[in-house]
Every structure is written in C-alpha cells, then in structure tokens.
Amino acid sequence: MMPRTPSVRNVFALVALLLPTGVAVATPLPAPFTGGNVPANAAVLKTEQFIMKTIAKAFGAGQSCFTRGATNVFKGRAGTAGDGGAQACVSDPDKGVASKAQGLVIGLYPTFPASVQNCLLANVGVLTGLQSRTSGLLPRAFCAGTTDLPAAYGTGAKLPDDKTTLQAEVKAISIFGKAGAAVQKCIDKAVQALAKGEGGDGGVTACTDAARAKGEAEFEKLRTKTGGSPACIFDGSTKDEAIAAFRDLMFTLTGAVYCAAD
C-alpha cells in the first residue's frame, strides 16, 4: 500500500518558515472576478493554471463519484459505508480523486514560485473546503424520492424511486458539472489574456455567458426528453440556481488559486 498523502495544512505549515516575507503590489483581477490577482509573470501564470486545472479536474471526478455512488445505492450495492462508495471515491488516502489531486499539488509545491507558495498558505482553508461545497450542490438534482441518501450527498438529497428518475437526475448533474467546467476554462483563458496585457475582463463575461447558455440549452433538451419529470429538477429555479452555483464555485476557486501578489 502506498503511504498516505500528507495533510495539505501540515505540509504548508512546514514550508511556511522557509518562505520570504515582504509586501508586493498586486493587480487585482477585474469584475466579474470576485478575487485573485493578474499573474505577474509567465512562471506564476503557468503554476497557477496548473493548480486551477488540477483542482477543477478533481471536482469533475468527484461529481462522477457521487453519481456512481447513488447508482450503486439504487441498485442495492450501498457498501459498508452505505453511500455506494462515493466518499471513498473522493477522499480515500490512496485512490481518492481529491487525495490524488492534493498529493500532486503537494509534491510540486517546493517548485512553485515563492509568491504562489505564500498565497496558497493563506488560502488553504478555502481550497480544502471546496469539495464539501461540491457535494452540497447534489440535493438540487437528487431531489425526488421517498428515502434520504446518506449524509455525504448533502442535506435533503433523495434516493430516486425508479430508474427513469435516477437517469434524469444523473444527467442533470452532468449538465451542471459541464457548465462549471466550461466556466473554469473561460476563467483560465481570460486570466491568460489579462496576464498578456489585454484590457477589459479578458473576455470572461462573454465566454461564461456562452457557457451558461449552452448548459441551459442542454437542460431544456433534458426537460423535453423526460417530459419535465421529475418535476423538482425542472421547477423553474433549480436550473438557474445550480448552474449559477457551479459558476460561483469556479470563481471562488479562482480567487484562492490566482492569488500571487507578485
């Protein structure tokens, strides 16, 4: 068995003593970004984009963990934890998707520019809490059923009563997740443009609007295919709230990762 991935907090704490101190003047990312700074040089940009993509990829994989887990529970394969293997898929120290992403970032951490190391230390609480926010979005789609799904799926998440409902809800989650992934790509592209000196918002507004429109169109196709059943995922607010929630999650991640002050 491979050794357990060390805690992000512990590793960052150990290297904190080695980091230089000082005050730098940063260029904040413009609206609609809600935090973060324009990377000051190519090394910082490359490092931060690597971290952003690694964590965003883990989110997508984590989403798949929960949809597979719910399918397992529906089929009576709940496993010893009762959640169909969802939580282990995310956080198992050796094989979990979040643990693997964490281990990759930790392994390369000593090679990061000092300014990136500094701000990651400051944002470690945000970064380690984002996965739980992802699972907190699941009740928006797993909303129909007479039995509660395990707590790992979020308060109010329901186990579908039939296969048709399960398939519709899994597809809805996939649409929401793809919209979030598209936003992440928009953000990376815009930050790269801003780092090259382009003005405005780097094109992020137009790009994220297009990503949202594509997600909404896919959602409407699902509504047509299912005849609007189950009603709770087509109630007029679920689509807008879920797509917006994934978008906001990506912008929160941006503020925590594109954080170097110089």
Backbone bond lengths (Angstrom), bond angles and torsions (degrees), N, CA, C in turn:
res aa  C-N    CA-C-N  psi(-1)  N-CA   C-N-CA  omega(-1)  CA-C   N-CA-C  phi
1 M - - - 1.470 - - 1.529 109.35 -
2 M 1.323 115.55 136.18 1.465 119.92 178.60 1.530 109.68 -68.53
3 P 1.348 117.90 149.63 1.459 119.83 177.57 1.501 111.21 -63.08
4 R 1.307 117.35 151.00 1.455 121.86 -178.48 1.516 111.27 -66.63
5 T 1.342 114.78 143.92 1.449 120.08 177.30 1.523 109.44 -66.35
6 P 1.334 118.44 128.34 1.451 119.24 -179.62 1.510 111.80 -67.10
7 S 1.308 116.32 155.11 1.460 121.98 -179.46 1.520 110.27 -62.90
8 V 1.337 116.31 135.73 1.461 120.48 175.25 1.514 110.84 -55.69
9 R 1.329 115.43 -46.53 1.459 119.72 -176.66 1.523 111.27 -60.44
10 N 1.338 116.70 -43.41 1.458 120.37 -177.95 1.520 111.95 -67.41
11 V 1.326 116.98 -42.99 1.455 119.88 -179.49 1.516 110.58 -65.31
12 F 1.339 116.48 -44.86 1.455 119.38 179.46 1.527 111.32 -63.44
13 A 1.318 116.45 -35.88 1.461 119.61 179.82 1.527 110.91 -65.27
14 L 1.332 116.42 -37.79 1.460 120.65 -178.88 1.528 111.82 -66.27
15 V 1.347 115.81 -39.05 1.461 117.79 -177.86 1.521 112.64 -82.96
16 A 1.317 117.03 -12.01 1.468 119.84 -176.14 1.528 111.75 -58.04
17 L 1.335 116.83 -36.20 1.452 121.12 -177.86 1.527 112.48 -67.40
18 L 1.325 116.27 -18.64 1.451 120.22 -176.80 1.514 113.09 -92.14
19 L 1.336 116.98 -7.47 1.447 119.96 -172.51 1.526 111.90 -85.63
20 P 1.322 116.58 143.91 1.458 119.75 177.20 1.517 111.47 -70.73
21 T 1.286 116.36 155.25 1.461 120.95 177.82 1.523 109.23 -112.53
22 G 1.314 115.77 163.62 1.453 119.28 -180.00 1.508 110.19 152.45
23 V 1.306 115.85 169.46 1.451 121.75 -179.23 1.524 108.76 -112.36
24 A 1.313 116.84 127.99 1.454 121.61 179.73 1.520 109.78 -119.61
25 V 1.318 115.45 152.14 1.448 120.88 177.23 1.526 107.81 -95.69
26 A 1.316 116.60 117.88 1.458 121.17 -176.84 1.522 110.22 -103.23
27 T 1.328 115.95 157.38 1.462 122.40 172.64 1.516 107.80 -106.42
28 P 1.325 118.20 105.62 1.469 120.24 -177.08 1.528 111.61 -62.50
29 L 1.316 116.35 146.60 1.449 120.54 172.01 1.527 108.14 -65.65
30 P 1.330 117.56 137.10 1.472 120.41 -175.50 1.523 112.12 -75.82
31 A 1.317 116.91 166.31 1.464 121.52 172.85 1.535 108.52 -59.41
32 P 1.331 117.65 142.59 1.465 128.72 13.35 1.528 115.40 -89.19
33 F 1.349 118.12 10.36 1.461 118.91 173.46 1.521 109.00 -59.76
34 T 1.305 115.85 144.85 1.467 120.96 -176.33 1.530 112.09 -109.88
35 G 1.320 116.47 13.62 1.451 121.75 179.45 1.506 109.28 166.48
36 G 1.333 115.82 172.72 1.447 120.47 179.23 1.513 112.71 94.32
37 N 1.339 115.27 167.87 1.453 122.41 -177.19 1.521 110.95 -128.15
38 V 1.317 115.58 153.06 1.459 120.61 174.13 1.527 108.33 -67.40
39 P 1.338 118.88 126.38 1.463 120.40 179.09 1.527 110.73 -57.45
40 A 1.332 115.79 133.59 1.460 120.48 -172.86 1.519 113.48 -81.74
41 N 1.329 117.28 -19.44 1.465 119.36 -179.55 1.521 109.57 -154.91
42 A 1.314 115.74 173.29 1.464 121.24 -174.41 1.524 112.56 -63.73
43 A 1.322 117.42 -35.71 1.464 120.34 -178.77 1.525 111.21 -66.64
44 V 1.324 116.38 -42.70 1.464 120.72 178.28 1.528 110.02 -65.52
45 L 1.330 117.04 -44.66 1.469 121.15 179.13 1.525 110.63 -58.45
46 K 1.320 117.45 -49.56 1.465 121.38 -178.49 1.524 111.49 -60.01
47 T 1.331 116.48 -43.32 1.460 120.80 -178.95 1.522 111.31 -65.92
48 E 1.323 117.03 -47.65 1.460 120.53 -176.95 1.529 111.27 -67.33
49 Q 1.328 117.65 -35.50 1.453 118.77 177.74 1.528 111.23 -69.68
50 F 1.315 116.91 -34.62 1.465 119.86 174.45 1.529 110.63 -61.60
51 I 1.331 117.26 -45.74 1.467 121.34 -179.30 1.523 110.36 -64.51
52 M 1.333 116.37 -44.51 1.469 121.09 -179.41 1.524 110.70 -59.22
53 K 1.320 116.85 -47.02 1.461 120.92 -178.16 1.525 111.04 -67.02
54 T 1.316 116.97 -38.03 1.466 120.53 -179.61 1.521 111.08 -63.65
55 I 1.331 116.75 -46.20 1.459 120.17 -178.59 1.528 110.80 -70.79
56 A 1.333 117.26 -41.72 1.465 120.11 179.28 1.526 110.99 -62.19
57 K 1.330 116.86 -38.85 1.462 120.72 177.23 1.524 110.42 -62.71
58 A 1.330 116.36 -38.83 1.466 120.49 178.24 1.530 110.88 -64.70
59 F 1.338 117.31 -35.69 1.469 120.18 176.51 1.521 110.71 -61.09
60 G 1.348 115.40 -46.47 1.447 119.21 179.80 1.517 112.05 -61.51
61 A 1.316 116.30 -42.12 1.465 120.58 178.36 1.525 110.40 -66.63
62 G 1.331 117.11 -37.42 1.460 120.71 178.31 1.521 111.85 -64.00
63 Q 1.326 116.37 -37.91 1.459 120.59 176.23 1.526 110.14 -59.43
64 S 1.324 116.37 -43.37 1.466 120.63 178.43 1.524 111.33 -64.37
65 C 1.338 116.62 -34.58 1.470 120.27 176.82 1.528 110.77 -57.53
66 F 1.330 116.09 -44.00 1.457 119.78 -176.41 1.530 112.50 -74.75
67 T 1.328 117.62 -36.30 1.464 117.90 178.11 1.523 110.68 -69.60
68 R 1.336 117.08 -38.56 1.470 119.17 175.46 1.521 110.25 -66.24
69 G 1.331 116.00 -39.55 1.460 119.66 -179.95 1.519 112.02 -62.74
70 A 1.331 116.31 -43.56 1.462 119.78 178.72 1.521 110.94 -64.16
71 T 1.329 115.99 -37.36 1.463 119.71 176.71 1.519 110.82 -63.84
72 N 1.330 116.56 -40.40 1.471 120.50 176.99 1.524 111.50 -62.26
73 V 1.330 116.70 -43.73 1.466 120.25 179.41 1.528 109.53 -62.76
74 F 1.326 116.57 -43.27 1.464 121.18 179.23 1.531 110.89 -58.80
75 K 1.326 116.48 -37.94 1.463 121.14 -177.86 1.528 113.00 -85.24
76 G 1.333 116.35 3.36 1.456 120.23 178.70 1.498 114.29 85.36
77 R 1.324 117.32 14.83 1.467 121.48 178.80 1.533 109.11 -109.31
78 A 1.315 115.23 61.06 1.469 119.97 -174.46 1.517 112.60 -73.13
79 G 1.349 118.41 -24.90 1.449 121.27 -179.20 1.505 112.84 77.41
80 T 1.322 115.50 178.06 1.467 120.20 -175.75 1.525 112.56 -65.92
81 A 1.346 117.09 -29.82 1.466 120.04 -179.98 1.519 111.98 -84.69
82 G 1.326 116.64 -10.50 1.452 120.43 178.03 1.508 115.09 80.31
83 D 1.333 118.39 -0.74 1.462 120.92 -175.73 1.523 112.91 -111.79
84 G 1.316 116.79 14.62 1.459 119.67 178.81 1.511 114.20 71.81
85 G 1.333 116.33 17.51 1.465 120.97 179.11 1.511 114.57 85.27
86 A 1.341 117.66 8.26 1.461 120.76 -174.81 1.520 112.72 -62.27
87 Q 1.329 116.69 -50.28 1.458 119.26 -174.85 1.517 111.83 -67.85
88 A 1.336 116.92 -38.76 1.466 120.08 177.95 1.526 110.12 -64.30
89 C 1.330 116.80 -38.34 1.454 121.73 178.22 1.526 111.03 -59.30
90 V 1.333 116.13 -34.59 1.460 120.93 -179.66 1.521 111.79 -82.17
91 S 1.335 117.00 -48.86 1.467 118.87 -164.60 1.518 116.17 -120.73
92 D 1.324 119.40 7.12 1.463 119.26 175.59 1.532 109.30 -54.13
93 P 1.347 117.89 132.05 1.471 120.12 -174.72 1.523 114.34 -59.14
94 D 1.337 117.26 -27.67 1.457 120.19 -176.93 1.518 113.53 -98.80
95 K 1.358 117.28 -36.78 1.454 120.45 -171.87 1.528 114.20 -121.72
96 G 1.321 118.84 -9.32 1.453 121.34 -176.22 1.519 112.76 -63.42
97 V 1.335 116.37 142.67 1.464 119.90 -175.95 1.531 111.75 -65.57
98 A 1.327 116.79 -36.89 1.460 119.40 178.27 1.524 110.65 -70.68
99 S 1.339 116.41 -39.27 1.462 120.55 179.74 1.523 111.08 -64.81
100 K 1.338 116.74 -39.04 1.465 120.15 178.53 1.526 111.20 -64.36
101 A 1.333 116.13 -43.12 1.462 119.76 178.96 1.524 110.52 -64.02
102 Q 1.323 115.49 -42.81 1.461 121.00 178.73 1.520 110.12 -60.88
103 G 1.329 116.60 -45.01 1.458 120.74 -179.27 1.514 112.20 -63.74
104 L 1.341 116.82 -36.15 1.461 120.32 179.18 1.522 110.89 -65.88
105 V 1.328 116.58 -44.21 1.463 120.26 179.66 1.521 110.58 -66.48
106 I 1.325 116.79 -43.33 1.465 120.40 179.80 1.526 110.97 -62.17
107 G 1.333 116.24 -41.45 1.452 119.93 -178.40 1.520 113.10 -61.86
108 L 1.321 116.50 -34.83 1.465 120.53 -178.29 1.524 112.75 -95.37
109 Y 1.317 116.75 -5.58 1.466 121.49 -175.86 1.527 113.42 -51.62
110 P 1.338 119.61 -44.15 1.480 118.74 -178.90 1.525 113.67 -62.31
111 T 1.332 117.91 -18.20 1.465 120.45 -179.39 1.520 112.48 -91.60
112 F 1.325 117.92 -6.34 1.462 120.82 -177.63 1.531 110.25 -71.99
113 P 1.337 117.68 151.08 1.472 120.09 171.68 1.534 110.24 -55.57
114 A 1.314 116.50 145.87 1.466 120.78 -176.05 1.521 112.34 -57.78
115 S 1.334 117.55 -35.43 1.461 119.81 -179.39 1.522 110.90 -65.40
116 V 1.326 117.43 -34.59 1.464 120.91 177.54 1.518 109.80 -71.35
117 Q 1.325 116.83 -42.04 1.466 120.15 177.35 1.525 110.45 -57.74
118 N 1.319 116.52 -44.57 1.461 120.74 -178.75 1.520 112.47 -59.02
119 C 1.332 116.76 -48.54 1.459 118.16 -173.98 1.518 112.03 -76.57
120 L 1.339 118.38 -28.13 1.456 119.46 174.59 1.523 110.63 -64.23
121 L 1.313 116.37 -36.67 1.468 119.74 175.51 1.522 110.75 -58.87
122 A 1.324 115.50 -43.13 1.464 119.95 -178.11 1.525 111.71 -68.40
123 N 1.328 117.55 -26.30 1.461 121.19 -174.19 1.522 114.20 -107.72
124 V 1.321 117.18 11.56 1.459 119.07 -174.58 1.526 112.11 -60.01
125 G 1.339 117.53 -34.44 1.460 119.98 179.23 1.518 112.06 -65.13
126 V 1.330 116.26 -38.26 1.459 120.75 178.02 1.524 110.22 -65.93
127 L 1.321 116.16 -46.67 1.461 120.69 -175.88 1.523 112.33 -65.30
128 T 1.331 117.22 -41.15 1.460 119.22 -178.41 1.524 112.26 -75.25
129 G 1.332 118.11 -14.32 1.455 120.50 179.89 1.512 114.76 -96.41
130 L 1.336 117.14 -5.26 1.458 119.85 -174.56 1.522 113.03 -70.48
131 Q 1.340 117.87 -33.17 1.460 119.08 -179.14 1.523 111.62 -62.84
132 S 1.342 116.35 -37.55 1.459 118.76 178.91 1.530 110.81 -66.87
133 R 1.326 117.08 -30.99 1.457 120.06 176.73 1.526 111.01 -67.24
134 T 1.331 115.94 -32.87 1.458 119.63 177.47 1.516 110.74 -62.79
135 S 1.336 117.03 -47.85 1.466 119.63 179.58 1.524 110.87 -66.04
136 G 1.329 117.25 -25.75 1.455 120.35 178.11 1.520 113.50 -67.03
137 L 1.343 116.92 -15.58 1.457 120.66 177.83 1.524 112.45 -85.61
138 L 1.317 117.91 -14.20 1.458 121.25 -174.34 1.531 114.08 -61.87
139 P 1.340 120.13 -37.98 1.469 118.59 179.87 1.528 114.07 -60.13
140 R 1.323 118.71 -18.03 1.465 120.65 177.40 1.528 111.04 -65.19
141 A 1.345 115.91 -30.16 1.463 119.60 -179.93 1.518 112.25 -105.59
142 F 1.332 117.88 -41.53 1.465 120.46 175.90 1.528 107.84 -81.19
143 C 1.325 115.14 73.49 1.460 120.22 -168.63 1.517 113.81 -116.96
144 A 1.348 117.31 -7.43 1.464 119.95 -177.18 1.519 110.20 -117.32
145 G 1.331 116.39 129.54 1.456 120.82 178.70 1.505 111.26 154.54
146 T 1.312 116.23 163.33 1.464 120.80 -179.26 1.521 112.77 -98.55
147 T 1.350 116.87 -10.13 1.465 121.57 -177.58 1.518 109.62 -120.49
148 D 1.318 115.78 138.10 1.464 119.89 177.85 1.524 110.60 -73.19
149 L 1.322 115.68 140.86 1.449 120.21 167.49 1.528 108.47 -75.75
150 P 1.349 119.03 160.62 1.463 121.07 179.20 1.529 112.66 -56.73
151 A 1.312 115.47 160.48 1.467 121.40 -174.85 1.523 112.97 -56.94
152 A 1.332 117.86 -27.70 1.463 121.17 -179.03 1.520 112.05 -59.14
153 Y 1.319 117.58 -23.18 1.460 121.81 -178.23 1.530 112.33 -85.88
154 G 1.298 117.81 -4.67 1.455 120.89 179.24 1.519 112.19 101.82
155 T 1.304 115.69 151.17 1.453 121.60 -178.76 1.530 111.18 -62.34
156 G 1.326 115.69 125.15 1.454 120.55 177.53 1.510 115.39 94.40
157 A 1.332 118.24 -5.81 1.465 120.21 178.83 1.519 109.92 -68.47
158 K 1.323 116.09 136.23 1.460 121.74 -175.08 1.532 111.33 -114.95
159 L 1.316 115.42 145.29 1.455 121.56 173.51 1.527 108.27 -80.11
160 P 1.329 118.48 122.64 1.468 119.88 -179.85 1.523 111.84 -58.01
161 D 1.330 115.64 144.95 1.467 120.77 -179.15 1.520 112.97 -83.47
162 D 1.335 117.32 -18.77 1.459 119.42 -177.21 1.526 109.58 -146.50
163 K 1.333 115.30 164.46 1.463 121.73 -174.91 1.521 111.83 -65.01
164 T 1.326 117.75 -37.67 1.463 121.07 -178.95 1.523 111.01 -62.23
165 T 1.330 115.84 -43.21 1.467 120.15 177.76 1.521 110.83 -64.98
166 L 1.324 116.75 -43.89 1.467 120.93 178.31 1.524 110.36 -56.81
167 Q 1.311 117.53 -47.68 1.464 121.17 -177.95 1.520 111.64 -62.88
168 A 1.328 116.73 -40.56 1.464 120.42 179.44 1.519 111.11 -65.37
169 E 1.320 116.87 -41.63 1.463 120.23 -177.74 1.524 111.56 -71.18
170 V 1.324 117.06 -39.82 1.468 120.47 177.08 1.529 109.90 -62.19
171 K 1.327 116.81 -41.32 1.466 120.29 178.07 1.520 110.91 -64.34
172 A 1.332 117.11 -40.14 1.467 120.26 178.48 1.524 110.73 -60.70
173 I 1.319 117.05 -44.11 1.465 120.86 179.49 1.521 109.94 -62.66
174 S 1.326 116.40 -39.62 1.463 120.18 178.21 1.526 110.92 -61.87
175 I 1.326 116.83 -40.93 1.467 120.65 179.23 1.523 110.38 -64.12
176 F 1.343 116.09 -45.30 1.469 119.78 179.43 1.530 110.33 -60.77
177 G 1.332 116.13 -44.84 1.456 120.60 -178.43 1.515 112.75 -64.77
178 K 1.334 117.07 -39.74 1.462 120.25 178.57 1.522 110.75 -66.05
179 A 1.329 116.43 -36.37 1.459 119.42 176.66 1.525 110.42 -63.32
180 G 1.335 116.30 -40.94 1.455 120.20 177.07 1.515 112.03 -64.39
181 A 1.334 117.26 -41.54 1.462 121.36 178.85 1.519 110.99 -64.01
182 A 1.343 116.23 -37.81 1.460 120.13 178.06 1.519 110.96 -65.29
183 V 1.324 116.73 -38.44 1.464 120.78 176.82 1.523 110.45 -62.90
184 Q 1.334 116.28 -41.45 1.470 120.08 179.09 1.532 110.81 -59.56
185 K 1.326 116.93 -41.22 1.460 120.29 178.66 1.530 110.71 -66.49
186 C 1.336 116.01 -38.02 1.466 119.92 175.90 1.522 111.06 -60.36
187 I 1.312 115.35 -43.33 1.461 121.07 -178.74 1.524 110.58 -62.81
188 D 1.338 116.81 -47.75 1.463 120.02 -179.15 1.523 110.75 -60.51
189 K 1.336 116.13 -42.83 1.460 120.27 -179.88 1.521 111.08 -63.83
190 A 1.327 116.69 -41.56 1.464 120.79 -179.22 1.524 111.70 -67.81
191 V 1.329 116.69 -42.23 1.468 119.71 179.21 1.525 109.99 -62.29
192 Q 1.326 115.98 -40.65 1.461 119.82 177.86 1.529 110.55 -61.02
193 A 1.326 116.87 -42.00 1.459 120.85 178.76 1.527 111.29 -64.36
194 L 1.320 116.59 -42.85 1.462 120.60 179.53 1.526 110.93 -65.31
195 A 1.334 116.49 -37.27 1.462 120.13 179.05 1.524 111.63 -65.52
196 K 1.344 115.71 -25.15 1.466 120.48 178.08 1.520 111.86 -85.84
197 G 1.330 116.62 -0.13 1.451 120.17 175.98 1.513 115.56 97.83
198 E 1.342 117.74 6.91 1.461 119.37 177.56 1.528 110.05 -69.61
199 G 1.316 116.31 151.18 1.452 120.83 -176.10 1.516 113.58 -89.53
200 G 1.331 115.21 -170.47 1.459 120.98 179.54 1.511 112.22 62.99
201 D 1.324 115.83 -139.48 1.461 120.21 -178.42 1.525 112.00 -106.58
202 G 1.348 115.38 15.72 1.455 119.23 179.19 1.513 113.70 74.19
203 G 1.336 116.41 9.26 1.455 120.98 -179.13 1.509 114.68 87.36
204 V 1.341 116.83 8.27 1.460 118.76 -173.70 1.530 112.60 -68.61
205 T 1.329 118.29 -34.03 1.468 119.99 -178.97 1.519 111.12 -64.58
206 A 1.324 116.59 -50.36 1.465 120.23 -179.68 1.527 110.80 -61.85
207 C 1.313 116.67 -41.03 1.467 120.99 -177.75 1.524 111.40 -67.20
208 T 1.333 117.48 -45.29 1.464 119.90 -179.11 1.524 111.55 -70.77
209 D 1.339 117.21 -31.94 1.467 119.54 174.82 1.527 110.03 -62.87
210 A 1.327 116.50 -41.27 1.468 120.62 178.81 1.523 110.52 -66.15
211 A 1.325 116.98 -39.48 1.466 120.84 178.87 1.521 110.74 -64.00
212 R 1.318 115.53 -41.22 1.457 119.60 178.81 1.529 111.19 -65.94
213 A 1.323 116.58 -42.70 1.459 120.47 179.29 1.525 111.03 -61.63
214 K 1.330 116.19 -39.07 1.461 119.64 178.43 1.524 110.43 -65.31
215 G 1.336 116.73 -42.01 1.459 120.29 177.69 1.517 111.70 -62.52
216 E 1.323 116.23 -41.58 1.466 120.14 179.42 1.531 111.12 -64.89
217 A 1.337 116.60 -38.29 1.461 120.14 178.68 1.527 110.88 -64.72
218 E 1.327 116.43 -41.18 1.462 120.14 177.66 1.522 110.90 -64.53
219 F 1.315 115.73 -37.38 1.462 120.45 179.21 1.527 110.65 -65.71
220 E 1.323 116.11 -38.86 1.467 119.63 178.63 1.528 111.36 -67.39
221 K 1.326 116.97 -34.14 1.463 120.35 174.78 1.531 110.11 -62.65
222 L 1.330 115.32 -40.42 1.469 119.74 178.44 1.525 110.43 -64.55
223 R 1.331 116.69 -40.89 1.468 120.70 179.00 1.533 110.48 -59.55
224 T 1.327 115.29 -44.53 1.468 119.88 179.78 1.524 111.09 -63.89
225 K 1.333 115.65 -42.68 1.463 120.48 -177.39 1.522 111.74 -64.49
226 T 1.328 117.18 -39.08 1.464 120.91 -175.44 1.522 113.01 -92.55
227 G 1.341 116.70 -6.72 1.457 119.05 -175.49 1.520 112.31 70.51
228 G 1.339 116.20 23.53 1.463 120.34 179.06 1.506 114.83 77.91
229 S 1.332 117.12 21.76 1.457 121.29 179.66 1.535 109.94 -119.40
230 P 1.356 117.70 136.05 1.464 127.68 1.66 1.534 111.92 -75.72
231 A 1.299 115.37 145.39 1.460 120.94 -172.80 1.521 112.77 -60.63
232 C 1.337 117.92 -30.10 1.463 119.74 -172.99 1.523 113.30 -66.58
233 I 1.348 118.48 -24.31 1.466 117.77 177.60 1.522 111.96 -90.81
234 F 1.317 116.63 -1.51 1.463 120.76 178.39 1.524 110.63 -124.65
235 D 1.331 117.25 31.57 1.464 120.23 -170.75 1.521 113.65 -84.95
236 G 1.317 117.27 9.86 1.458 119.81 176.89 1.510 114.06 97.77
237 S 1.324 118.02 -23.43 1.457 119.93 -179.69 1.527 112.09 -116.61
238 T 1.321 117.25 -25.83 1.461 120.02 -175.29 1.528 111.72 -58.87
239 K 1.326 115.91 -48.00 1.468 119.92 -178.51 1.528 110.66 -58.19
240 D 1.332 117.27 -54.42 1.456 121.16 -177.28 1.526 111.33 -61.85
241 E 1.325 116.29 -44.02 1.457 120.39 -177.78 1.523 111.78 -66.55
242 A 1.336 116.56 -41.54 1.460 120.03 -177.03 1.519 111.50 -69.91
243 I 1.326 117.49 -46.25 1.464 120.22 179.35 1.524 109.71 -63.99
244 A 1.333 117.12 -40.63 1.461 120.54 178.03 1.526 110.92 -65.20
245 A 1.338 117.02 -36.96 1.460 120.49 -179.36 1.527 111.21 -65.44
246 F 1.335 117.03 -42.47 1.458 119.87 177.16 1.527 110.70 -66.06
247 R 1.333 116.81 -37.78 1.463 120.22 176.94 1.526 110.07 -62.48
248 D 1.326 116.55 -47.37 1.466 120.33 -179.52 1.523 111.28 -62.55
249 L 1.332 116.30 -35.19 1.464 120.47 178.53 1.526 110.25 -62.52
250 M 1.326 116.58 -41.60 1.468 120.24 179.30 1.525 111.38 -66.18
251 F 1.343 117.05 -37.67 1.458 118.94 178.73 1.533 111.39 -71.60
252 T 1.324 116.97 -32.21 1.466 119.58 173.78 1.518 110.12 -64.05
253 L 1.322 116.08 -42.67 1.458 120.82 177.23 1.523 110.63 -61.68
254 T 1.334 116.72 -39.17 1.460 120.89 179.40 1.526 111.60 -59.38
255 G 1.323 115.76 -45.80 1.464 119.36 -179.07 1.517 112.84 -63.06
256 A 1.342 116.11 -30.35 1.457 120.64 -177.61 1.526 112.43 -84.11
257 V 1.320 117.50 -24.15 1.469 121.28 -175.56 1.526 112.48 -101.08
258 Y 1.330 117.18 -46.15 1.475 120.15 177.61 1.515 108.36 -83.20
259 C 1.298 115.16 67.72 1.459 120.00 -165.50 1.527 113.86 -118.97
260 A 1.324 118.38 -6.78 1.461 120.13 -175.45 1.526 110.63 -61.49
261 A 1.315 115.32 137.37 1.459 120.87 -176.95 1.530 112.63 -85.93
262 D 1.321 117.55 -15.67 1.468 120.47 177.50 1.508 110.54 -153.58
